[in-house]
Amino acid sequence: MSQISITSPKHCAKKGGININNRHKKLFFTFSTFFTGLLLVIFLVWLILHPEKPEFSLTEADIYTLNLTSSSTHLLNSSIQLTLFSKNPNKKVGIYYDKLLVYAAYRGQQITSEASLPPFYQSHEEINLLTAFLQGTELPVAQSFGYQISRDRSTGKIIIGLKMDGKLRWKIGTWVSGAYRFNVNCLAIVAFGQNMTTPPLATIQGTRCSTTI
């Protein structure tokens, strides 16, 4: 009669049947600990510095053109010159602006094409002057546009919304964050009386804009 030998997994491991590479395991845990610690340090620095969102203020908006191509069409021609101040309120955090698109709106309707501003870097507590010329050629608008403009003109002023969409990155020391989308909304109150027919029509006063990230 032949003898049957039963070997347990524990005995197989001793004989080399199951081989666990402890060196690779230690390397894995070492790198995992290192990267976890690095991420924790970056997160703590972020919490301590706590970057504040940039501040924008509209100083002037001049309307040179804002009229329909004819009384029977609903196509608008427009041209607006605007001036903005951008401020970085952070003492230890810089800001990279990678993409900036600006356009004007009236009562929820876009009345100019988007204008692109060049990218730039804003250092700690720095203030920059931004200018843009917005223009629209035969842009479709609502049928009520002409009536709304006439009604606002009779009151002596119109309110134009100036909007900016863009992307920014925070810079803390040598570390630069990923890109964040942000939006800026400004309101320009423009004098628009019955006897004011010679352009440009200028803003009555500067306004501070709202910024969301």
Secondary structure, DSSP 8 states (H G I E B T S, - for coil): --------HHHHHHHTSS---HHHHHHHHHHHHHHHHHHHHHHHHHHHH-----EEEEEEEEEEEEEES-TT--EEEEEEEEEEEEE---SS-EEEEEEEEEEEEETTEE-S--EEE--EEE-TT-EEEEEEEEEEEEEE--TTHHHHHHHHHHHTEEEEEEEEEEEEEEEETTEE---EEEEEEEEEEEE--TT--SS-EEBSS-EE-EEE-
